[in-house]
Amino acid sequence: MSKLLITWIKSAIGYDDSQRQTLKTLGFHRLNQSVVREDTNSIRGMVNKVRHLVKVEEEIGETR
């Protein structure tokens, strides 16, 4: 399964509390942090909710 490299690039100040909670659920602690997550429908939904705050890149991993 492919992976997504998600980077938090914009502050959540002034945005809805549910969007801040989504960033925490994705695993972010601070601005400009990057996390790697599996490319699943639930992760895609969370990324879509905060798409104006994050940058997403598809990570090319090893095939096994």
Backbone as CSV, one residue per row, in Angstrom:
resi,resn,N_x,N_y,N_z,CA_x,CA_y,CA_z,C_x,C_y,C_z
1,MET,0.843,-1.182,0.000,0.000,0.000,0.000,0.890,1.248,0.000
2,SER,0.502,2.253,-0.729,1.309,3.470,-0.806,1.149,4.303,0.467
3,LYS,2.071,5.229,0.630,2.075,6.074,1.819,2.020,7.533,1.395
4,LEU,1.548,8.361,2.318,1.471,9.795,2.089,2.423,10.509,3.039
5,LEU,3.179,11.456,2.524,4.000,12.330,3.347,3.208,13.616,3.513
6,ILE,2.782,13.895,4.735,1.926,15.044,5.017,2.728,16.030,5.857
7,THR,2.774,17.286,5.421,3.525,18.325,6.126,2.565,19.436,6.527
8,TRP,2.618,19.804,7.809,1.778,20.886,8.334,2.467,22.204,8.009
9,ILE,1.850,23.050,7.136,2.528,24.251,6.654,1.880,25.561,7.091
10,LYS,0.662,25.524,7.636,-0.015,26.764,8.018,-0.649,26.594,9.386
11,SER,-0.571,27.622,10.204,-1.097,27.570,11.564,-2.609,27.381,11.571
12,ALA,-3.088,26.726,12.613,-4.522,26.470,12.758,-5.213,27.549,13.586
13,ILE,-4.492,28.605,13.955,-5.091,29.690,14.725,-6.172,30.353,13.878
14,GLY,-7.335,30.527,14.463,-8.440,31.170,13.764,-9.336,30.201,13.013
15,TYR,-8.997,28.917,13.028,-9.816,27.913,12.355,-10.616,27.126,13.381
16,ASP,-11.592,26.408,12.897,-12.502,25.638,13.730,-11.749,24.635,14.601
17,ASP,-12.268,24.395,15.806,-11.630,23.464,16.737,-11.570,22.042,16.177
18,SER,-12.545,21.667,15.361,-12.522,20.320,14.785,-11.352,20.154,13.824
19,GLN,-10.933,21.241,13.170,-9.774,21.161,12.286,-8.491,21.021,13.092
20,ARG,-8.406,21.691,14.240,-7.243,21.524,15.119,-7.164,20.090,15.627
21,GLN,-8.315,19.529,15.975,-8.347,18.158,16.459,-7.941,17.177,15.354
22,THR,-8.317,17.461,14.120,-7.922,16.615,12.995,-6.407,16.615,12.820
23,LEU,-5.768,17.768,12.993,-4.303,17.835,12.913,-3.669,16.974,14.002
24,LYS,-4.217,17.017,15.213,-3.692,16.184,16.292,-3.889,14.709,15.987
25,THR,-5.032,14.365,15.421,-5.319,12.974,15.084,-4.369,12.459,14.010
26,LEU,-3.981,13.322,13.093,-3.009,12.935,12.075,-1.618,12.745,12.670
27,GLY,-1.385,13.270,13.869,-0.114,13.059,14.552,0.788,14.273,14.615
28,PHE,0.271,15.445,14.322,1.091,16.655,14.344,1.181,17.243,15.739
29,HIS,2.383,17.779,16.052,2.603,18.465,17.320,3.028,19.911,17.104
30,ARG,3.728,20.173,15.987,4.207,21.525,15.745,4.200,21.839,14.247
31,LEU,4.218,23.110,13.958,4.217,23.589,12.585,5.484,23.130,11.861
32,ASN,5.383,22.878,10.570,6.458,22.399,9.693,6.899,20.970,10.002
33,GLN,6.100,20.251,10.756,6.379,18.843,11.033,5.806,17.997,9.902
34,SER,6.475,16.895,9.606,5.999,15.965,8.582,5.715,14.614,9.216
35,VAL,4.663,13.957,8.738,4.330,12.614,9.182,4.073,11.751,7.957
36,VAL,4.296,10.453,8.098,4.028,9.497,7.027,2.861,8.635,7.472
37,ARG,1.826,8.554,6.646,0.635,7.773,6.958,0.284,6.891,5.761
38,GLU,-0.377,5.774,6.036,-0.878,4.899,4.978,-1.914,5.658,4.148
39,ASP,-1.988,5.369,2.878,-2.953,6.014,1.986,-4.280,5.248,2.053
40,THR,-5.090,5.604,3.057,-6.398,4.977,3.232,-7.486,6.028,3.067
41,ASN,-8.712,5.562,2.950,-9.835,6.489,2.788,-10.004,7.400,3.994
42,SER,-9.798,6.870,5.202,-9.974,7.694,6.394,-8.903,8.782,6.489
43,ILE,-7.670,8.450,6.142,-6.601,9.454,6.151,-6.849,10.484,5.065
44,ARG,-7.285,10.042,3.883,-7.611,10.990,2.804,-8.720,11.947,3.225
45,GLY,-9.705,11.451,3.967,-10.783,12.308,4.456,-10.289,13.352,5.437
46,MET,-9.392,12.941,6.340,-8.830,13.897,7.295,-7.983,14.942,6.590
47,VAL,-7.189,14.509,5.619,-6.352,15.448,4.862,-7.241,16.421,4.083
48,ASN,-8.330,15.934,3.537,-9.248,16.800,2.793,-9.847,17.877,3.691
49,LYS,-10.101,17.540,4.938,-10.693,18.496,5.872,-9.736,19.645,6.185
50,VAL,-8.445,19.361,6.213,-7.451,20.393,6.549,-6.519,20.675,5.370
51,ARG,-7.013,20.506,4.155,-6.168,20.636,2.958,-5.556,22.020,2.805
52,HIS,-6.161,23.046,3.411,-5.621,24.399,3.330,-4.498,24.626,4.352
53,LEU,-4.271,23.659,5.248,-3.242,23.786,6.277,-2.052,22.849,6.061
54,VAL,-2.190,21.890,5.163,-1.144,20.879,4.985,-0.733,20.763,3.515
55,LYS,0.432,20.153,3.308,0.907,19.815,1.969,1.050,18.299,1.931
56,VAL,0.560,17.678,0.867,0.563,16.220,0.774,1.389,15.787,-0.436
57,GLU,2.270,14.813,-0.209,3.047,14.229,-1.284,2.905,12.725,-1.193
58,GLU,2.821,12.084,-2.335,2.749,10.631,-2.355,4.169,10.096,-2.242
59,GLU,4.401,9.268,-1.249,5.728,8.726,-1.027,5.875,7.427,-1.801
60,ILE,6.941,7.351,-2.568,7.203,6.139,-3.344,8.018,5.203,-2.465
61,GLY,7.396,4.121,-2.046,8.060,3.184,-1.149,8.554,1.953,-1.872
62,GLU,9.183,1.075,-1.122,9.670,-0.176,-1.669,8.505,-1.139,-1.840
63,THR,8.512,-1.896,-2.906,7.486,-2.927,-3.102,8.009,-4.250,-2.589
64,ARG,7.179,-4.953,-1.858,7.597,-6.239,-1.285,6.717,-7.320,-1.798
